[in-house]
Amino acid sequence: QENTNQESNPESNQVFSGFTGNPVIKERFSADPAALVHDGKAYLYVGHDSAGVNSNFYDLPEWNIYSSTDMEKWTLEGAVPRTIFEWASGNSAWASQAIEKDGKFYWYTTVFNPAQGERGYSIGVAVSDDPVKGWKDAIGKPLVSNSMTDNPPGMGAEPWDNIDPTVFIDDDGQAYMYWGNTHLYYAKLKDNMVELDGEIHQVQINDMQGSFTEAPFLHKYNDKYYLSFAMNWPEDIGYAVSDSPAGPWTYAGKLMDATEGTGTNHSAIIEYEGQWYFIYHTAGLPTGGDYRRSVSIEKLYYNPDGTLKKMNPTAS
Ligand code: FUB
């Protein structure tokens, strides 16, 4: 396939973004990227995929934090062990997102919560004064556990309902957390960022063409809200648009088809120095696979009507 980048083919609906050097993290496996821009630097928070070649499940003992000033060269700045959440267990450093508010950093994560038995995953929240160092469990217990979502009614949550948190702070300072697997939920966060504010809502996406799987991410562009997420299986990345961070959401199309060699994909969208980026994972490193994933990046482009261009993954 011709490697036609956005600059030379602005009318195309599906683009090779022209990004070079994927996967951007090469020295170890990395999954579920979350991104943050602070003080002129971009940061990536990723799970450290540590499963062996023949493993058949996730093995993530820690999260790794990388930084960059050009989005192409990434430096490992630190690691945060799953054990900062003492109520959790296992190598379960699943998907997370860090965000800054009033000079403090908050990190929302997925970890295994043995108190829930097999219906195990919960959302934890850590806090720090620094984007890399000093992360501590902020509340000493889950922020969301399965007793708080009840789906189907009376049965408690599905085993993986409470995973993959994403947090977005609107211009008026109100924070929203979206999360979920199969079921998509959202709740407002209080000003302290470590308590839910009001009810948990279950979200339906209007005109959805396929099914929501997991990995929501929320961003804003030109007064519109964009909710991107993994859909179907193996996972494509799709997105929906709304005039409010609380919805209603209308499905708007796919951003990327499922990539070869891994069932999951998980994405983040940020603007860094005037360019938008789509950050995701593939099985792109040698011996990569479902449990040995690697973070890649594409430049992301909007159409004049505010829709997003679908991307082809750029190989290294
Ligand atoms: O990495 C573990 C899980 O795989 C994440 O929580 C999901 O989003 C999927 O990528």
Residues whose N, C-alpha, C, O or C-beta is under 5 A from the ligand:
A	BS01	FUB	A31 D32 Y58 W94 A95 I163 D164 E214 A215 T264 N265 H266
